[in-house]
Amino acid sequence: MNLALIIIIVIAVILAIFGGLNSALSWLLWVAIIIGVIALIVFLFRLISGRNRV
């Protein structure tokens, strides 16, 4: 996996935990979900397309 993709996933998990603990900042949970979905789509796209690029 790409290093940037790993960083995005870690940030999404941290935001999900923080958003779940503090209900006043529950919008962070939605941000974490959106970032996580984007990271998953990017990962699946790279996995399906292969790494044949130079």
mmJSON file of the N, C-alpha and C atoms, coordinates in Angstrom:
{"data_MODEL":{"atom_site":{
"group_PDB":["ATOM","ATOM","ATOM","ATOM","ATOM","ATOM","ATOM","ATOM","ATOM","ATOM","ATOM","ATOM","ATOM","ATOM","ATOM","ATOM","ATOM","ATOM","ATOM","ATOM","ATOM","ATOM","ATOM","ATOM","ATOM","ATOM","ATOM","ATOM","ATOM","ATOM","ATOM","ATOM","ATOM","ATOM","ATOM","ATOM","ATOM","ATOM","ATOM","ATOM","ATOM","ATOM","ATOM","ATOM","ATOM","ATOM","ATOM","ATOM","ATOM","ATOM","ATOM","ATOM","ATOM","ATOM","ATOM","ATOM","ATOM","ATOM","ATOM","ATOM","ATOM","ATOM","ATOM","ATOM","ATOM","ATOM","ATOM","ATOM","ATOM","ATOM","ATOM","ATOM","ATOM","ATOM","ATOM","ATOM","ATOM","ATOM","ATOM","ATOM","ATOM","ATOM","ATOM","ATOM","ATOM","ATOM","ATOM","ATOM","ATOM","ATOM","ATOM","ATOM","ATOM","ATOM","ATOM","ATOM","ATOM","ATOM","ATOM","ATOM","ATOM","ATOM","ATOM","ATOM","ATOM","ATOM","ATOM","ATOM","ATOM","ATOM","ATOM","ATOM","ATOM","ATOM","ATOM","ATOM","ATOM","ATOM","ATOM","ATOM","ATOM","ATOM","ATOM","ATOM","ATOM","ATOM","ATOM","ATOM","ATOM","ATOM","ATOM","ATOM","ATOM","ATOM","ATOM","ATOM","ATOM","ATOM","ATOM","ATOM","ATOM","ATOM","ATOM","ATOM","ATOM","ATOM","ATOM","ATOM","ATOM","ATOM","ATOM","ATOM","ATOM","ATOM","ATOM","ATOM","ATOM","ATOM","ATOM","ATOM","ATOM","ATOM"],
"id":[1,2,3,4,5,6,7,8,9,10,11,12,13,14,15,16,17,18,19,20,21,22,23,24,25,26,27,28,29,30,31,32,33,34,35,36,37,38,39,40,41,42,43,44,45,46,47,48,49,50,51,52,53,54,55,56,57,58,59,60,61,62,63,64,65,66,67,68,69,70,71,72,73,74,75,76,77,78,79,80,81,82,83,84,85,86,87,88,89,90,91,92,93,94,95,96,97,98,99,100,101,102,103,104,105,106,107,108,109,110,111,112,113,114,115,116,117,118,119,120,121,122,123,124,125,126,127,128,129,130,131,132,133,134,135,136,137,138,139,140,141,142,143,144,145,146,147,148,149,150,151,152,153,154,155,156,157,158,159,160,161,162],
"type_symbol":["N","C","C","N","C","C","N","C","C","N","C","C","N","C","C","N","C","C","N","C","C","N","C","C","N","C","C","N","C","C","N","C","C","N","C","C","N","C","C","N","C","C","N","C","C","N","C","C","N","C","C","N","C","C","N","C","C","N","C","C","N","C","C","N","C","C","N","C","C","N","C","C","N","C","C","N","C","C","N","C","C","N","C","C","N","C","C","N","C","C","N","C","C","N","C","C","N","C","C","N","C","C","N","C","C","N","C","C","N","C","C","N","C","C","N","C","C","N","C","C","N","C","C","N","C","C","N","C","C","N","C","C","N","C","C","N","C","C","N","C","C","N","C","C","N","C","C","N","C","C","N","C","C","N","C","C","N","C","C","N","C","C"],
"label_atom_id":["N","CA","C","N","CA","C","N","CA","C","N","CA","C","N","CA","C","N","CA","C","N","CA","C","N","CA","C","N","CA","C","N","CA","C","N","CA","C","N","CA","C","N","CA","C","N","CA","C","N","CA","C","N","CA","C","N","CA","C","N","CA","C","N","CA","C","N","CA","C","N","CA","C","N","CA","C","N","CA","C","N","CA","C","N","CA","C","N","CA","C","N","CA","C","N","CA","C","N","CA","C","N","CA","C","N","CA","C","N","CA","C","N","CA","C","N","CA","C","N","CA","C","N","CA","C","N","CA","C","N","CA","C","N","CA","C","N","CA","C","N","CA","C","N","CA","C","N","CA","C","N","CA","C","N","CA","C","N","CA","C","N","CA","C","N","CA","C","N","CA","C","N","CA","C","N","CA","C","N","CA","C","N","CA","C","N","CA","C"],
"label_alt_id":[null,null,null,null,null,null,null,null,null,null,null,null,null,null,null,null,null,null,null,null,null,null,null,null,null,null,null,null,null,null,null,null,null,null,null,null,null,null,null,null,null,null,null,null,null,null,null,null,null,null,null,null,null,null,null,null,null,null,null,null,null,null,null,null,null,null,null,null,null,null,null,null,null,null,null,null,null,null,null,null,null,null,null,null,null,null,null,null,null,null,null,null,null,null,null,null,null,null,null,null,null,null,null,null,null,null,null,null,null,null,null,null,null,null,null,null,null,null,null,null,null,null,null,null,null,null,null,null,null,null,null,null,null,null,null,null,null,null,null,null,null,null,null,null,null,null,null,null,null,null,null,null,null,null,null,null,null,null,null,null,null,null],
"label_comp_id":["MET","MET","MET","ASN","ASN","ASN","LEU","LEU","LEU","ALA","ALA","ALA","LEU","LEU","LEU","ILE","ILE","ILE","ILE","ILE","ILE","ILE","ILE","ILE","ILE","ILE","ILE","VAL","VAL","VAL","ILE","ILE","ILE","ALA","ALA","ALA","VAL","VAL","VAL","ILE","ILE","ILE","LEU","LEU","LEU","ALA","ALA","ALA","ILE","ILE","ILE","PHE","PHE","PHE","GLY","GLY","GLY","GLY","GLY","GLY","LEU","LEU","LEU","ASN","ASN","ASN","SER","SER","SER","ALA","ALA","ALA","LEU","LEU","LEU","SER","SER","SER","TRP","TRP","TRP","LEU","LEU","LEU","LEU","LEU","LEU","TRP","TRP","TRP","VAL","VAL","VAL","ALA","ALA","ALA","ILE","ILE","ILE","ILE","ILE","ILE","ILE","ILE","ILE","GLY","GLY","GLY","VAL","VAL","VAL","ILE","ILE","ILE","ALA","ALA","ALA","LEU","LEU","LEU","ILE","ILE","ILE","VAL","VAL","VAL","PHE","PHE","PHE","LEU","LEU","LEU","PHE","PHE","PHE","ARG","ARG","ARG","LEU","LEU","LEU","ILE","ILE","ILE","SER","SER","SER","GLY","GLY","GLY","ARG","ARG","ARG","ASN","ASN","ASN","ARG","ARG","ARG","VAL","VAL","VAL"],
"label_asym_id":["A","A","A","A","A","A","A","A","A","A","A","A","A","A","A","A","A","A","A","A","A","A","A","A","A","A","A","A","A","A","A","A","A","A","A","A","A","A","A","A","A","A","A","A","A","A","A","A","A","A","A","A","A","A","A","A","A","A","A","A","A","A","A","A","A","A","A","A","A","A","A","A","A","A","A","A","A","A","A","A","A","A","A","A","A","A","A","A","A","A","A","A","A","A","A","A","A","A","A","A","A","A","A","A","A","A","A","A","A","A","A","A","A","A","A","A","A","A","A","A","A","A","A","A","A","A","A","A","A","A","A","A","A","A","A","A","A","A","A","A","A","A","A","A","A","A","A","A","A","A","A","A","A","A","A","A","A","A","A","A","A","A"],
"label_entity_id":["1","1","1","1","1","1","1","1","1","1","1","1","1","1","1","1","1","1","1","1","1","1","1","1","1","1","1","1","1","1","1","1","1","1","1","1","1","1","1","1","1","1","1","1","1","1","1","1","1","1","1","1","1","1","1","1","1","1","1","1","1","1","1","1","1","1","1","1","1","1","1","1","1","1","1","1","1","1","1","1","1","1","1","1","1","1","1","1","1","1","1","1","1","1","1","1","1","1","1","1","1","1","1","1","1","1","1","1","1","1","1","1","1","1","1","1","1","1","1","1","1","1","1","1","1","1","1","1","1","1","1","1","1","1","1","1","1","1","1","1","1","1","1","1","1","1","1","1","1","1","1","1","1","1","1","1","1","1","1","1","1","1"],
"label_seq_id":[1,1,1,2,2,2,3,3,3,4,4,4,5,5,5,6,6,6,7,7,7,8,8,8,9,9,9,10,10,10,11,11,11,12,12,12,13,13,13,14,14,14,15,15,15,16,16,16,17,17,17,18,18,18,19,19,19,20,20,20,21,21,21,22,22,22,23,23,23,24,24,24,25,25,25,26,26,26,27,27,27,28,28,28,29,29,29,30,30,30,31,31,31,32,32,32,33,33,33,34,34,34,35,35,35,36,36,36,37,37,37,38,38,38,39,39,39,40,40,40,41,41,41,42,42,42,43,43,43,44,44,44,45,45,45,46,46,46,47,47,47,48,48,48,49,49,49,50,50,50,51,51,51,52,52,52,53,53,53,54,54,54],
"pdbx_PDB_ins_code":[null,null,null,null,null,null,null,null,null,null,null,null,null,null,null,null,null,null,null,null,null,null,null,null,null,null,null,null,null,null,null,null,null,null,null,null,null,null,null,null,null,null,null,null,null,null,null,null,null,null,null,null,null,null,null,null,null,null,null,null,null,null,null,null,null,null,null,null,null,null,null,null,null,null,null,null,null,null,null,null,null,null,null,null,null,null,null,null,null,null,null,null,null,null,null,null,null,null,null,null,null,null,null,null,null,null,null,null,null,null,null,null,null,null,null,null,null,null,null,null,null,null,null,null,null,null,null,null,null,null,null,null,null,null,null,null,null,null,null,null,null,null,null,null,null,null,null,null,null,null,null,null,null,null,null,null,null,null,null,null,null,null],
"Cartn_x":[0.829,0.0,0.872,0.329,1.047,1.086,2.182,2.347,1.27,0.927,-0.109,-1.464,-1.744,-3.008,-3.065,-1.961,-1.904,-2.14,-1.536,-1.713,-3.178,-3.825,-5.229,-6.103,-5.816,-6.6,-6.419,-5.186,-4.928,-5.673,-5.642,-6.358,-7.859,-8.381,-9.812,-10.191,-9.344,-9.624,-9.574,-8.565,-8.447,-9.661,-10.073,-11.243,-12.508,-12.605,-13.782,-13.844,-12.7,-12.661,-12.988,-12.355,-12.565,-14.012,-14.559,-15.939,-16.932,-16.597,-17.483,-17.456,-16.334,-16.219,-16.887,-16.871,-17.401,-18.606,-19.796,-21.008,-21.173,-20.554,-20.642,-19.916,-18.921,-18.177,-18.492,-19.756,-20.148,-19.933,-19.756,-19.481,-18.148,-17.23,-15.952,-16.16,-17.202,-17.5,-17.867,-18.657,-19.011,-17.787,-16.925,-15.693,-14.836,-14.731,-13.941,-14.522,-15.83,-16.466,-16.199,-16.315,-16.083,-14.631,-13.682,-12.261,-11.966,-12.564,-12.352,-12.875,-14.043,-14.608,-13.741,-13.262,-12.382,-11.094,-10.514,-9.287,-9.536,-10.679,-11.015,-11.178,-11.836,-12.016,-10.671,-9.791,-8.462,-7.687,-7.746,-7.039,-7.558,-8.885,-9.467,-9.14,-9.157,-8.825,-7.379,-6.461,-5.054,-4.876,-5.63,-5.527,-6.039,-7.151,-7.743,-6.918,-6.475,-5.757,-4.356,-3.792,-2.444,-1.385,-0.162,0.954,1.918,1.372,2.195,2.735,2.428,2.891,4.357,5.037,6.478,6.709],
"Cartn_y":[-1.191,0.0,1.252,2.276,3.547,4.181,4.868,5.491,6.538,7.328,8.355,7.711,6.571,5.881,5.358,4.865,4.404,5.562,6.714,7.893,8.332,8.302,8.692,7.749,6.451,5.476,5.697,5.964,6.207,7.453,8.516,9.741,9.477,8.677,8.357,7.596,6.658,5.896,6.812,7.69,8.61,9.533,10.061,10.933,10.18,8.908,8.116,7.899,7.602,7.391,8.697,9.789,11.069,11.544,11.358,11.759,10.911,9.663,8.798,9.118,9.605,9.908,11.225,12.175,13.494,13.775,13.724,13.885,15.317,16.278,17.662,17.855,17.033,17.108,15.894,15.525,14.321,14.455,15.685,15.857,15.238,15.091,14.434,12.978,12.37,10.986,10.886,11.846,11.833,12.098,13.007,13.28,12.025,11.304,10.08,9.018,8.9,7.911,8.245,9.515,9.929,9.683,10.055,9.84,8.351,7.554,6.109,5.498,5.936,5.423,5.821,7.057,7.506,6.688,6.449,5.658,4.23,3.661,2.304,2.239,3.236,3.276,3.388,4.251,4.404,3.099,2.437,1.175,0.11,-0.017,-1.01,-0.696,0.577,0.966,0.599,0.85,0.502,-1.001,-1.73,-3.184,-3.796,-3.275,-3.809,-3.42,-2.156,-1.68,-2.256,-2.706,-3.264,-2.204,-2.672,-1.734,-1.837,-1.793,-1.933,-0.593,0.461,1.794,1.975,2.717,2.939,4.209],
"Cartn_z":[0.0,0.0,0.0,-0.54,-0.591,0.8,1.094,2.411,2.671,1.661,1.832,2.134,1.51,1.753,3.188,3.692,5.082,6.04,5.747,6.594,6.592,5.423,5.325,6.141,6.079,6.838,8.331,8.771,10.192,10.663,9.863,10.219,10.297,9.366,9.383,10.65,11.066,12.287,13.512,13.572,14.706,14.768,13.619,13.594,13.982,13.58,13.938,15.445,16.056,17.502,18.228,17.812,18.465,18.292,17.1,16.84,17.625,17.857,18.625,20.108,20.615,22.035,22.401,21.5,21.806,20.917,21.493,20.691,20.181,20.844,20.392,19.059,18.823,17.557,16.689,16.627,15.894,14.388,13.901,12.479,12.094,13.07,12.778,12.394,12.935,12.58,11.106,10.607,9.183,8.319,8.753,8.017,7.957,9.079,9.124,8.202,8.179,7.304,5.838,5.482,4.096,3.7,4.576,4.29,4.174,5.054,5.002,3.713,3.271,2.018,0.835,0.82,-0.267,-0.278,0.907,0.98,0.506,0.853,0.41,-1.098,-1.687,-3.138,-3.841,-3.318,-3.919,-3.825,-2.666,-2.485,-3.447,-3.552,-4.455,-5.91,-6.283,-7.654,-7.981,-7.031,-7.26,-7.305,-6.501,-6.467,-7.766,-8.278,-9.508,-10.729,-10.794,-11.975,-12.048,-10.945,-10.965,-10.835,-10.705,-10.526,-11.7,-12.92,-14.122,-14.593,-13.89,-14.323,-13.982,-14.871,-14.681,-13.904],
"occupancy":[1.0,1.0,1.0,1.0,1.0,1.0,1.0,1.0,1.0,1.0,1.0,1.0,1.0,1.0,1.0,1.0,1.0,1.0,1.0,1.0,1.0,1.0,1.0,1.0,1.0,1.0,1.0,1.0,1.0,1.0,1.0,1.0,1.0,1.0,1.0,1.0,1.0,1.0,1.0,1.0,1.0,1.0,1.0,1.0,1.0,1.0,1.0,1.0,1.0,1.0,1.0,1.0,1.0,1.0,1.0,1.0,1.0,1.0,1.0,1.0,1.0,1.0,1.0,1.0,1.0,1.0,1.0,1.0,1.0,1.0,1.0,1.0,1.0,1.0,1.0,1.0,1.0,1.0,1.0,1.0,1.0,1.0,1.0,1.0,1.0,1.0,1.0,1.0,1.0,1.0,1.0,1.0,1.0,1.0,1.0,1.0,1.0,1.0,1.0,1.0,1.0,1.0,1.0,1.0,1.0,1.0,1.0,1.0,1.0,1.0,1.0,1.0,1.0,1.0,1.0,1.0,1.0,1.0,1.0,1.0,1.0,1.0,1.0,1.0,1.0,1.0,1.0,1.0,1.0,1.0,1.0,1.0,1.0,1.0,1.0,1.0,1.0,1.0,1.0,1.0,1.0,1.0,1.0,1.0,1.0,1.0,1.0,1.0,1.0,1.0,1.0,1.0,1.0,1.0,1.0,1.0,1.0,1.0,1.0,1.0,1.0,1.0],
"B_iso_or_equiv":[0.0,0.0,0.0,0.0,0.0,0.0,0.0,0.0,0.0,0.0,0.0,0.0,0.0,0.0,0.0,0.0,0.0,0.0,0.0,0.0,0.0,0.0,0.0,0.0,0.0,0.0,0.0,0.0,0.0,0.0,0.0,0.0,0.0,0.0,0.0,0.0,0.0,0.0,0.0,0.0,0.0,0.0,0.0,0.0,0.0,0.0,0.0,0.0,0.0,0.0,0.0,0.0,0.0,0.0,0.0,0.0,0.0,0.0,0.0,0.0,0.0,0.0,0.0,0.0,0.0,0.0,0.0,0.0,0.0,0.0,0.0,0.0,0.0,0.0,0.0,0.0,0.0,0.0,0.0,0.0,0.0,0.0,0.0,0.0,0.0,0.0,0.0,0.0,0.0,0.0,0.0,0.0,0.0,0.0,0.0,0.0,0.0,0.0,0.0,0.0,0.0,0.0,0.0,0.0,0.0,0.0,0.0,0.0,0.0,0.0,0.0,0.0,0.0,0.0,0.0,0.0,0.0,0.0,0.0,0.0,0.0,0.0,0.0,0.0,0.0,0.0,0.0,0.0,0.0,0.0,0.0,0.0,0.0,0.0,0.0,0.0,0.0,0.0,0.0,0.0,0.0,0.0,0.0,0.0,0.0,0.0,0.0,0.0,0.0,0.0,0.0,0.0,0.0,0.0,0.0,0.0,0.0,0.0,0.0,0.0,0.0,0.0],
"pdbx_formal_charge":[null,null,null,null,null,null,null,null,null,null,null,null,null,null,null,null,null,null,null,null,null,null,null,null,null,null,null,null,null,null,null,null,null,null,null,null,null,null,null,null,null,null,null,null,null,null,null,null,null,null,null,null,null,null,null,null,null,null,null,null,null,null,null,null,null,null,null,null,null,null,null,null,null,null,null,null,null,null,null,null,null,null,null,null,null,null,null,null,null,null,null,null,null,null,null,null,null,null,null,null,null,null,null,null,null,null,null,null,null,null,null,null,null,null,null,null,null,null,null,null,null,null,null,null,null,null,null,null,null,null,null,null,null,null,null,null,null,null,null,null,null,null,null,null,null,null,null,null,null,null,null,null,null,null,null,null,null,null,null,null,null,null],
"auth_seq_id":[1,1,1,2,2,2,3,3,3,4,4,4,5,5,5,6,6,6,7,7,7,8,8,8,9,9,9,10,10,10,11,11,11,12,12,12,13,13,13,14,14,14,15,15,15,16,16,16,17,17,17,18,18,18,19,19,19,20,20,20,21,21,21,22,22,22,23,23,23,24,24,24,25,25,25,26,26,26,27,27,27,28,28,28,29,29,29,30,30,30,31,31,31,32,32,32,33,33,33,34,34,34,35,35,35,36,36,36,37,37,37,38,38,38,39,39,39,40,40,40,41,41,41,42,42,42,43,43,43,44,44,44,45,45,45,46,46,46,47,47,47,48,48,48,49,49,49,50,50,50,51,51,51,52,52,52,53,53,53,54,54,54],
"auth_comp_id":["MET","MET","MET","ASN","ASN","ASN","LEU","LEU","LEU","ALA","ALA","ALA","LEU","LEU","LEU","ILE","ILE","ILE","ILE","ILE","ILE","ILE","ILE","ILE","ILE","ILE","ILE","VAL","VAL","VAL","ILE","ILE","ILE","ALA","ALA","ALA","VAL","VAL","VAL","ILE","ILE","ILE","LEU","LEU","LEU","ALA","ALA","ALA","ILE","ILE","ILE","PHE","PHE","PHE","GLY","GLY","GLY","GLY","GLY","GLY","LEU","LEU","LEU","ASN","ASN","ASN","SER","SER","SER","ALA","ALA","ALA","LEU","LEU","LEU","SER","SER","SER","TRP","TRP","TRP","LEU","LEU","LEU","LEU","LEU","LEU","TRP","TRP","TRP","VAL","VAL","VAL","ALA","ALA","ALA","ILE","ILE","ILE","ILE","ILE","ILE","ILE","ILE","ILE","GLY","GLY","GLY","VAL","VAL","VAL","ILE","ILE","ILE","ALA","ALA","ALA","LEU","LEU","LEU","ILE","ILE","ILE","VAL","VAL","VAL","PHE","PHE","PHE","LEU","LEU","LEU","PHE","PHE","PHE","ARG","ARG","ARG","LEU","LEU","LEU","ILE","ILE","ILE","SER","SER","SER","GLY","GLY","GLY","ARG","ARG","ARG","ASN","ASN","ASN","ARG","ARG","ARG","VAL","VAL","VAL"],
"auth_asym_id":["A","A","A","A","A","A","A","A","A","A","A","A","A","A","A","A","A","A","A","A","A","A","A","A","A","A","A","A","A","A","A","A","A","A","A","A","A","A","A","A","A","A","A","A","A","A","A","A","A","A","A","A","A","A","A","A","A","A","A","A","A","A","A","A","A","A","A","A","A","A","A","A","A","A","A","A","A","A","A","A","A","A","A","A","A","A","A","A","A","A","A","A","A","A","A","A","A","A","A","A","A","A","A","A","A","A","A","A","A","A","A","A","A","A","A","A","A","A","A","A","A","A","A","A","A","A","A","A","A","A","A","A","A","A","A","A","A","A","A","A","A","A","A","A","A","A","A","A","A","A","A","A","A","A","A","A","A","A","A","A","A","A"],
"auth_atom_id":["N","CA","C","N","CA","C","N","CA","C","N","CA","C","N","CA","C","N","CA","C","N","CA","C","N","CA","C","N","CA","C","N","CA","C","N","CA","C","N","CA","C","N","CA","C","N","CA","C","N","CA","C","N","CA","C","N","CA","C","N","CA","C","N","CA","C","N","CA","C","N","CA","C","N","CA","C","N","CA","C","N","CA","C","N","CA","C","N","CA","C","N","CA","C","N","CA","C","N","CA","C","N","CA","C","N","CA","C","N","CA","C","N","CA","C","N","CA","C","N","CA","C","N","CA","C","N","CA","C","N","CA","C","N","CA","C","N","CA","C","N","CA","C","N","CA","C","N","CA","C","N","CA","C","N","CA","C","N","CA","C","N","CA","C","N","CA","C","N","CA","C","N","CA","C","N","CA","C","N","CA","C","N","CA","C","N","CA","C"],
"pdbx_PDB_model_num":[1,1,1,1,1,1,1,1,1,1,1,1,1,1,1,1,1,1,1,1,1,1,1,1,1,1,1,1,1,1,1,1,1,1,1,1,1,1,1,1,1,1,1,1,1,1,1,1,1,1,1,1,1,1,1,1,1,1,1,1,1,1,1,1,1,1,1,1,1,1,1,1,1,1,1,1,1,1,1,1,1,1,1,1,1,1,1,1,1,1,1,1,1,1,1,1,1,1,1,1,1,1,1,1,1,1,1,1,1,1,1,1,1,1,1,1,1,1,1,1,1,1,1,1,1,1,1,1,1,1,1,1,1,1,1,1,1,1,1,1,1,1,1,1,1,1,1,1,1,1,1,1,1,1,1,1,1,1,1,1,1,1]
}}}
